[in-house]
Each structure stands twice: as structure tokens, then as C-alpha cells.
Amino acid sequence: MKCLVRVARLRTARFGGMLRVMSRSLLPDAVERYLAVEISRETPLQRRLREETSHLPDAGMQIGADQGALLAMLVRLVGGRRAIEVGTFTGYSALAVASVLPADGKLVCCDVSEQWTSVARRYWQEAGVADRIELKLAPATETLTALIRDGGAGTFDFAFIDADKTNYDAYYESCLKLLRAGGLIALDNMLWSGRVADPHVHDADTDALRDLNAKIRDDARVDACLLTVGDGVMLAQKRSTQ
């Protein structure tokens, strides 16, 4: 029993730093810790990536382990073979998605940082999924436009959007064109630490996310649901009539 207690304490201590920089205001600290330490299922490699990222100045941009598990499950549920990611950072979400793609699957990652994605590349290689990931270091709007231009419309199964908030609407529109009927888009940070619910808060990011939430709610092209996972994950599934 004492051994089990020591193990639990070590696990809590290991995640302590990560929780401090990645804590999400929508959840009490005790619930956040329960998710990260007790319940979330991660590989040792995923844990190492999250821990390394937690020491970076922009560590708060990394998704939680529960979000990674959600993305992987969503890709499985839609039978994903081709996926898009807008905003890769150090590669945790890409690792979660690529790991459940078939051997001939493909994930196109859009980012602009060589520094951050160099961390991602190391972990993708170690996980044995690097050959499933095509990293595009360019503004995502350019990459998505090129994919559409080159015949990619209607050929992707899944998209995850987690980048600069003021361009979310443009990313959403491009990804919707690239998805097949029944394909799924997941957008992160759609609750924005609750600021979207405060009518007195008006800045470029908050207004962009608030407007997009309302747009997706009323969008006849998709079926949608806003989840209170992490900082809010909006799911939008492209209807078969589109």
C-alpha cells in the first residue's frame, strides 16, 4: 500500500508543473488534476512530450491529455484516413491523430514555426508515425487554399483547428470545403476561458470566436455541438446534402 501511495504522489508531482501552465479555468483544480493524473490514458511518449512542452514559454497552447484522447476517438469514429490540422505547436494533437490513422493514412499539419515543430518531428519519428504526417510550414490560409486548388475538396475526413483565433472563420470555411460529407471539424478554445459568454468583453480574439460559435450554430451545412472539454471544443459534422 505504501508503494502505491508513493507512486500516486510521484505521478501527481510529475504533472504538477504541467497543470500549473495548462490549467483551464472552466474546471476546478481538483477535477483538472483528476483528469490529468488519474483518468487520461496516455502513452509514455505522449507524457514525455507534454512534460517537455510544459517548460516552454508558450506551454499554455498545448492541449490536455483528455483532448488528445477525444481527437483520437473522433478520428476512429469517422473512419479517418485523411486529416488536416491547423496549428501544430509541439505536435501533441498531431501525434494523437496520426497514431490512429491507418498505415497509408495522411495528416497534413499547418504551422509557421520551425522551432516548435522541430520538437514535434522528434516525437513523431520516435512514435513511428512521421511517414503519415506532412508538415507545411506556411500560413495556413495559403496551405488550405492550395489543397483546395489542387483537387483536395471533399477528400478529407477530419480537421482540427487550433491556431490564431482571428482567422478561425477562414480556416473553418476552407476545412469545410476540404471535408467529405460526414467529415468532422473540431475547433479548440471556443469557450475562450469563458470570455465568449461575457457580453462586456470585446477584443479581436473573443469577438472572432463568439461570432464563429453563433455562425456554426446557425450553419445549415453542418450538425454541431459545443463541448466543455478543455477550453471548449466545437464539433461540426458536414451534412451529406452539402
Sequence and secondary structure as in RCSB ss.txt:
>XXXX:A:sequence
MKCLVRVARLRTARFGGMLRVMSRSLLPDAVERYLAVEISRETPLQRRLREETSHLPDAGMQIGADQGALLAMLV
RLVGGRRAIEVGTFTGYSALAVASVLPADGKLVCCDVSEQWTSVARRYWQEAGVADRIELKLAPATETLTALIRD
GGAGTFDFAFIDADKTNYDAYYESCLKLLRAGGLIALDNMLWSGRVADPHVHDADTDALRDLNAKIRDDARVDAC
LLTVGDGVMLAQKRSTQ
>XXXX:A:secstr
 HHHHHHHHHHHHHHHHHHHHH  TTS HHHHHIIIIII    HHHHHHHHHHTTSTTGGGS  HHHHHHHHHHH
HHTT SEEEEE  TTSHHHHHHHTTS TT EEEEEES HHHHHHHHHHHHHHT GGGEEEEES HHHHHHHHIII
IITT EEEEEE S GGGHHHHHHHHHHHEEEEEEEEES SSGGGGGG TT   HHHHHHHHHHHHHHT TTEEEE
EE STT EEEEEE TT 
